[in-house]
Amino acid sequence: MQIQPFALERFFARHEHDADVMLAESGIRPPPVAEFDTEPDSLGYVVPTDGDPELRATLADRYDRPAAEVVCTTGAQEANFTAFAALVDDHAVCVTPTYQSLHAVPDAVGEVTRVGLDSAGWTLDVEAVKEAVRPGTDVVVLNNPNNPTGRYHDRETVAALYEIAADADAYLLCDEVYRLLAEEPLPPVAAMGEHGVSTSSVSKAHGLAGCRFGWLAGPPAVVDAATRWTDYTTISPSTFGQHVARQAIERREKLLAENRALAADHRSIVASFLDEHGLGWSDPDCGVNALVEVPDGFDGGEQFCHSLVEEESVVLAPGEAFGVPDRFRIGYGLPRAELAEGLERLERFIERNG
Ligand SMILES: Cc1ncc(COP(=O)(O)O)c(C=O)c1O
């Protein structure tokens, strides 16, 4: 089994640690650690290893499913990985651009057909997905709301994808890590029926990436097969992570309201900045990410982002990591003062080099 290098992680690994401002983080800044009890009763594995039964039942309610149809994982990353390991024998159809795991992992275990969003408005042509499905397609993969564009595909689009997957006797897997940042979240795909599989975590909407706590919800056959893999990948989620994630989920109304407000506020700051500099963007409807056009005078996102980090110590994500070389991804979920500092340095850089 061969896996492609994770382009974004490799870029971050080179620069993130030493840079002054991380303007490409895909999640929201974490809430203060003092707001949480960080002492779990035990320092052993989570037992049962597929997650605390009460927490699983709470999560399962969102999907109109019993607790047994949710498995808790080490972040959405493990939820996606084990879902693909369980589901893909032959072929997956993946909507791109997207978070690289969502096509690289299925590509490692089977074959992938990518269906690109139309870069004019980052919309999805449902017919193109239908054409990409073939006998042997195991899963159609969507990330909604989408990273890196921040676009939220509407209910009709998701319903059409679900029908396409169901007609092919395949699954629709939707990575929904940004769903609860929407003012009016769509029903999760795992609540749509027996062909729906949802993955999520507390990393993005709750700002708790360090918990490494996520989950997968779906039909029993999928959850059971994924759990067979989690026995070999991490055995159980982290005890600390689950302990803090549970508290965040219990008080999610307040946490999510604060994070939605931050996302909306920072979105408008970034929109004004880009407008002033004449840079088009993906006009995100949800989340804290957007794709932005690389300014004239640069040879693509990689050159732009490398020069920026060298000259101004600010990290943006090159579009090449998402297969869109004429863009970069900005992440605006960071604290306000850091956002302001990052934009000030970015402005200096663009003015000096433009
Ligand atoms: C769409 C998407 N899915 C999954 C992940 C991984 O999330 P987690 O921290 O929950 O493993 C990310 C992280 O950036 C992401 O953007």
Ligand as a Chemical Component Dictionary entry (heavy atoms), coordinates in Angstrom:
data_LIG
# 
_chem_comp.id                   LIG 
_chem_comp.type                 NON-POLYMER 
_chem_comp.pdbx_formal_charge   0 
_chem_comp.three_letter_code    LIG 
# 
loop_
_chem_comp_atom.comp_id 
_chem_comp_atom.atom_id 
_chem_comp_atom.alt_atom_id 
_chem_comp_atom.type_symbol 
_chem_comp_atom.charge 
_chem_comp_atom.model_Cartn_x 
_chem_comp_atom.model_Cartn_y 
_chem_comp_atom.model_Cartn_z 
_chem_comp_atom.pdbx_ordinal 
LIG C1 C1 C 0 -11.888 18.484 6.400  1  
LIG C2 C2 C 0 -11.010 17.950 7.476  2  
LIG N1 N1 N 0 -11.225 16.719 7.936  3  
LIG C3 C3 C 0 -10.459 16.194 8.919  4  
LIG C4 C4 C 0 -9.425  16.900 9.465  5  
LIG C5 C5 C 0 -8.638  16.279 10.577 6  
LIG O1 O1 O 0 -9.301  16.631 11.753 7  
LIG P1 P1 P 0 -8.982  16.055 13.196 8  
LIG O2 O2 O 0 -8.134  17.071 13.889 9  
LIG O3 O3 O 0 -10.322 15.912 13.838 10 
LIG O4 O4 O 0 -8.295  14.752 13.038 11 
LIG C6 C6 C 0 -9.154  18.192 9.008  12 
LIG C7 C7 C 0 -8.025  18.971 9.579  13 
LIG O5 O5 O 0 -7.638  19.993 9.065  14 
LIG C8 C8 C 0 -9.980  18.731 7.998  15 
LIG O6 O6 O 0 -9.798  19.975 7.554  16 
# 
loop_
_chem_comp_bond.comp_id 
_chem_comp_bond.atom_id_1 
_chem_comp_bond.atom_id_2 
_chem_comp_bond.value_order 
_chem_comp_bond.pdbx_ordinal 
LIG C1 C2 SING 1  
LIG C2 N1 SING 2  
LIG C2 C8 DOUB 3  
LIG N1 C3 DOUB 4  
LIG C3 C4 SING 5  
LIG C4 C5 SING 6  
LIG C4 C6 DOUB 7  
LIG C5 O1 SING 8  
LIG O1 P1 SING 9  
LIG P1 O2 DOUB 10 
LIG P1 O3 SING 11 
LIG P1 O4 SING 12 
LIG C6 C7 SING 13 
LIG C6 C8 SING 14 
LIG C7 O5 DOUB 15 
LIG C8 O6 SING 16 
# 
